[in-house]
Amino acid sequence: MQQYLDVGKIINTHGVRGEVKVFPLTDDPQRFKKLKWVYIERQSSLDKLNIEGVKFFKNLVIIKFEGIDDANSAETLKNLSLKVDREHAVKLPKDTYFIADIIGCEVFEEDTRLGIVEDVLQTGSNDVYVVKRENKRDILIPALKSVVTEVSIPDRKIKVVLPEGLKEDEV
């Protein structure tokens, strides 16, 4: 499991006072109000940035970081990801998982290995696991309780019961 989780991506500067526009990568953008600091990854090191202010604009979060006081300084943060460590991550309800933990899990139907979760699509109604298979096209598995019967993050395994239309001989 990754120690740090992405919660947003800086997509641009905002104004001349050093604020940045952040595209949230979380189900609850309001969580940014509670954050005191985040990590950003530059080259191969993580830097901790203290948050001075947060506001919201359309589907974006506008963040002011301590020590970033002009547009030129803010420009250096463009395209960087905002991260939190697991200790400060949002506590998830039972039977929900961080996307970062689902990606890379092996998917099985009974004893048959279907492939590895390569991506998770968020459709609004339910997530969809994109499962990469060897020498076959990818399979899209809806993350519904009736389909995904067991998830073991420590074992990196997911068990599923495929609905009609997704069975091996039909794909």
Summary of the structure (lengths in Angstrom):
residues: 171
radius of gyration: 19.2
end to end distance: 30.8
largest distance: 59.4
contacts: 448
relative contact order: 0.15
helix: 12%
strand: 47%
